């Protein structure tokens, strides 16, 4: 994975998205910052051809061929229309519009456009691609020399990483989507050559050469804004947490119950009454649209033991940005979970890949085959067939599987085998439960959670590599 984080040092960003700033008709600035500007900034940082000083330039040609990235950025920034101002004009006839402060010089009007102020000063571009070490090192050297993005009054600091920075990135994600309504300019193969041609012509002809004369640099890709949910929106994880010490997988119900109670308590203390999607009381939608409190076990590897290393809080579709942020704040404010037989520290997950069980990529990567780490509670009594399992998947916001397999015992290494008293809650009618393997026609992105106990982490599934699917 390649992740480039742009830190807005003044918390603001200004750029002219389509060349209309000087007409005073621009009311919204460019947001999110276009990936094509990132390429231009990297080119300017160390030049190309014989002007390179710290790299050889090959990393630029590799970078421009990457697909359109996911862009992690605040989804609803403030767009401030700047007032026109007059600056000194050094050439031409100075008889009219002269300045008292600058005798013999006349003024010209400048319309700076729109300044964008985001709640989060970080914008992260993420590519799911293998990055050769040589290219990553060269990009880091260029990134260290980048001073601004867009206009010169938008100072930035760039960081190139091989993993997604959970703390710095906002929870909103702009994703490439042909059905999206937002057009974003991205790099394409050949852009570095066009920029070299622009530079050569500028050297020969000066300021008469403008970017608008090179329309081949414009490659617009449709993106879907996170404030406009996709028709097949399946919700999102608001917080990934790690435990100070692993717990037995058999403690899944107590730990998720404590996690839920702690989040509700912290939300009450920080933001007031928690929303109904967290506790379910007074909720007017369908029951499967409630929040899910997930325990993340070590499952699926040869030496997996099923111990719980992390926690996650999943939110259903339709949560607005403010609600998601408040719930995220409450989850990250949880520092310790204490209950009967449990006393463990909790902290927001950092960038470390270990433990794998607490790594979001372990649970979110797309796969065609998913196998339960914790058993799934049946939604009703009766015969378990493909129709019934497809019904579970529809309730969980998933596509219907093409086939499935069920067993009373675990189907994946490390998957947790629970007793009935550890699955069914006291005072509730007991339901049958099974370990399930699901196969879908197309890869499905996680987290995948099925069955009647989704809100407390039962039925959590782990993705299986393609090579292992044939063994199911």
N, C-alpha and C positions, 0 to 999 in steps of 0.2 A: 504494500500500500504506500502511496505517496500523499502526504498532507502538507500543504503550505499555509501557514497561519500569518495573516496580515494584522498587525496591531496598529490601530489608529491612535497615534500618540496624542493627538488633541481631541480624540473622541468624535471627530467629524471627518467628512469626506466630501469632496467637490469634484465633479467631472461633468463634461458636456456630453450627454448620451447620444445625441443625434445632430449636433451642429446648430441647434436653434437657440442657444443661450444668448447670442448677440442680437436676437430679435425681440428680446424681453417678453416672449410668449411662453417661456419654459416655466412650469409651475411645480414640477417634480424632478428631483435629481436622479442620477443613475444609481439604482440600488437593486440588487447587490452589485458591488463593483465587478465589472465584466472581466472574465478570465483573460480576454485579449489584452487588457491593460497590464495584467501580470506579466504576460510575455513581453510586452513593450518595455516594461520596467526592467526586466531581466536583461533584455538586449542592451538597454542604455547603461546598465550597471558595469558592463565590461566590454561593450562593443562587439564587433564581429570581424571576421577575416583577419587582416594583419594588425587590427587595433586591439585585439584581445591581449590582456595582460596576465590574468590569473587563471584563465581557462583556454581551451582551444576552440570553443564555439560549437563543438559537436553536440553538446547537451541541449542546445537550443533547437536543433533540428529534431532531436528525439522528443523534446518537450512539446513542440508544436503538433506532433502527430498523436498525442494523447486524446482520448475521447473527452466529451464534455464532462466536467466534474460535477459532483454534488457540492453545493455551496452552503456552508453552515454560517448563518448570519441572522441578526435580529430582523424579524419579519415586518415590523411596523415602526420604522424610524420616523423621526420628525423631519419634514422637508421645509426648510426656511428659504423663502425667496429673498435674495439679496437685492439691495437697492442700487440702482445705477450710480456711478461716481465719475468724476472727471479727473483725468491724469494729464500730465504735460505731454504735448505733442511736439517733437523736436524738429520736424521738417515742414516745409511749405511756407506760405505767406503768413506772417505774424501780425498783420495789421488788424485783424478782427479776432474777437474772443480771447484777447490777451489776458494773462494773469498779472495781478499786481505783485505777487511774490516772485514770479519768474518773468522778468521784463524781456520782451522780444520773443516769448514763446506762447503759443496758443494751446488751448485745451481740447481734448477729444473725450467723448463719452464712452465709458466702458460698462458693459452689462455683464456682471460676473456669473449670473445664473442662480443656481440653487445649492445651498449647503445642506448636507444630510447629517443629522445627529442620531446615532443609534444608542440604545440602552447598553448594549454590549460592545466594547471597543475592539472586538476580535471578529475577523472574517476568515474562515478556513475553507480552502479548496481541497477536496478529497478525491483521489483517483484510485480505483481498485485495479492496480496494475503492478506487475513486477518491476522493480527499479534496480538496474545495475548499480553496484556500489560506486563505480566511476562517475556515473551520471548524477547520483545523489550528492557526491562530494563536490562536483562542479557547480551544481545548483546552489549548494550551501555557500560556496565562495561568492557566487554572484549575488545571492540574497543578502549577504552581509554588506554589500555595497549599494543596495537600493535605499534611497532616501525618501522618496515620496511616490504616491500612486495617484493617477489622475492629474490634478493641478499641483503646482509647487507648494500651495498652502495646505496640502493634505499629507503631512509627514507620517511615515509609517516605519515599522520594524518588521522584517520578515524572518520566519523560522521555517526550516525545511525538516520534516520528520518522516519517520517510517510508520507511524501509528497516529490514530486520531487523538488529539489532546482533549480529553473529556472536560477538564476544568475550564479551559479557555473558550471552547466553542459554545455558541448559543444552542438551545435545543431545537430551534427552527431550522429546517433544511429545505433549500430550494433544489429540486431534482429535475433533470431533463425529462420532459414528458411531451409527446406530440400533441396531447390534448390540453396542454397548459396555455395560459393566456399571457405569460410574460416572455418577451423576447430578449435574449441575452447574447452579446457578441462573444464568440469563443475563438481560440486560435485554430488554424488549419495548416496542413502541410503546404509549404511554399511561402508562408508569411514572412519568415526571416529574409528570404530573397527579395520580397517586395519592399520590406523596410530598408534593405541595402540600396535598392534602386531609388527609393525616396531620398535617402541620404545623399547619394551621388548627384541627383538632380538639384537638391538643395544647395550643395557645394557650388554647382555651376550657375544656378539661377537665383539663389537667395530666397527671400521671404515670399516670392511669387509662387513657390511650390507649397501646396497645402495638402493635408491628408485627404480632403474631400476629392482630390483628383485621382485617388487610388481606391476605387470602390471594391477592388478585389480583396481588400483587407476586411471587408464586412461579411462575417459568417454568423448569421443569427440562428440561434437554436431556441426552441420553445421550452420554457421551464414552467413548472407548477409551483406557485407560491404556497408556503405552509399554511397561510390563512385562507386558502381556497382548497379544501380537502378534495382529493381525488374521488371519483365515484366508487372505487374499490378501496377506499381508505380503511385500513384495519387497525387504526390506533397507533400509539407510540409509547415508548418507555420514557418516563419522565426522569427517572433516577436509577443509576447503577451504583450499588454499594458493595463494599467488601467487609468481611468479618475479621476481627482481630485474631480469632482462632477458629479452626473448622469445627463443625458440629456433626454429630451423627445424622445421617439422612432420615432416620426414624423419628427425628424431632421436627419434621417438616411442618406439621400442624401447629405445635406450640410456637415455633419461631415466627411463622407468618402471622399468627394471631398477635404476638407481641409487637411485631413490626407494624401491623395495622393500628393497634392501639397507640403506639408511639407517634405515628404520623398524624393521627387524629388529634392527639394531645398537643403536638408541636404546632399544627395548623391553628388550633384554637388559641394558643398563646401568641402566635405571631400575627395571624390575619383574621382571627375571629372564627365564626361558625364554619365548619368544613362543608364542602358541597356534598350533595346527596350521592354522587357517584362514588365517593369514598366509603360511606357507611351503609348506603342502600335504603335508609329510612326516608320515606316520602318520595322515593324515586319514581318518576312517572313513565320512564321508558321500559324497555325489555330488560329482564334480569341479567342477561348475558352482556349488557353494555356497562356493567359496573367495573370499577377499577380492580386490577388483579395484583395481589401481593405474592411475589414469587420468591422461592428459595432456589438457589443455583448450586446444584450438586456436581461433584466430579464424576462424570458418567461418559461411557463410550470409548474409553481407552483400555488397553490390555491390563494396566495396573490400577484402574479406577476402583475406588472403594466406596463411592456414593456419599462421601462426606460433603456437607454444605459449606461452601467457601464465600458465598455472596448473596445479595438480595437485589431484587429489581421491583420497580413499581410501574406497572403498565396502565395507561389511560385509554379509554375508548375513543372512537371518532367523535368529533363535534366539540371537543373541549377547546375553548378559546385560549388565546395566548396568555392572558392574565391569569386564568384559572390554572393553566399548566405551570406557570412560573411560581405561583403561590404553593402549589402542591410540591413542586420541586424543592422550593425553599424549606418546606416542612420536612421532607424526606432527608435532605442534607443536614438538617439540624439535629437529627437523631444521632446520638453519640454512644449510647449503650442500651442493650436490651437485657432486662433482668426479670426472671420469672422462675417458676418451679423447675429446678434442675438446669436453668440457663442463666448465665452471666457472661456476656460477651460484648466486646467493644465493636462499634460500627463506625465506618468512615467512608466518605465518597471515594469511589474507585479512581486511582491515578492512571498514568499512561503505561504502567508495567504490564507485560503480557502474562505474568504469573500472579496468582494461580489462574490456570486456563479456565476454570469453572466460573470465575468472576469476570472474564473478558467478554464484553458485549458481542464481539465477533463470533464467539462460540455459539451464541443463541440466536443471532440475527442473520447469519449468512444464508442465502437461498439454497435449497436442496429439494430434490424430488422425494426423498424418503426421510421420514421422521419417526422416531421411536420414543415411547414414554420413558422418562427418567423416574417419575413417580406414577403409580397406577392412576388410571382415569376412572372416576365414578360414573356409573351408568346413569343416564338422565331419567330412565324409567326401567321398570322391571320388564322382562320379556326376552325374547330371542335376540341375540346380537348378530346382525347381518350387515351387509354393505349399506342397505337403505338406512338403518339406524345410525351407523357410524357417519354416514353422509349428513344425516340430520344434525349430529353433534357438531360437525365441521361448519355447517351453515350457521348454527347458533354462535359459533366462535368467530365468525367472520372469515372463514377459510373457504377455498374452493372445494368441491366434492372430490374425494379420492377415487382413484380407478380401482384400487384393491386395498385390502387390509389383512392383518393377521392379529389374532388375540390369543393371550395365554394368561393363566393365573400367576405364573412365575415371570421374573424379568426377562426381557428379550435383548437387552444390551448390557455389556460389561459394566458393573458398578451400579446398575439401576436398582432402586430400592424396593425390597419386598416387605410390605407392611402387613401387620395383622389387622383384622376388622376393627378392633378398638382404637387403632392408630389412624384409621381412615375416616370412620363415621364419628361425628361429634356427639357428645353426650346429650341426651334429651331429644335427639333427632331420629327419625325413622331410618334404619340402616339400608343402604343401597349396595347392590353388587358392584364389584370393581374388577378391572382387568388391566394388564399391560397390553398396549396396542402398538402395532407398526402400521404406518400409513404410507401409501405410494400415490403421488399426484402425477397428472399428465405433464405439468410444467413445474419448474422449480418454484417453491413457495418460500418467501422470506419470513423469518421468525421475529419474535418468539411465537412458537406454536404451543397452544394450551387447549386441551379438549376436555369434555366431560362436565359433570355437574359441580365439581369442586374447583372450578377455574379461579374463583375469587381468592382462594387460599392456597393456590399453587399446585393443587393436585392435577394430574394430567399434563404436566409440563413435558415437552418433547425435546429430544436432542437430534440435530441433523446427522445423517449418515452419508458417508462418501459414496459416490456412484459405484465404486468397486465392491462395496459391501451390500449394495441393494440386492444383488442376485442371490445373496445368502438368505434373504428373508423368506 
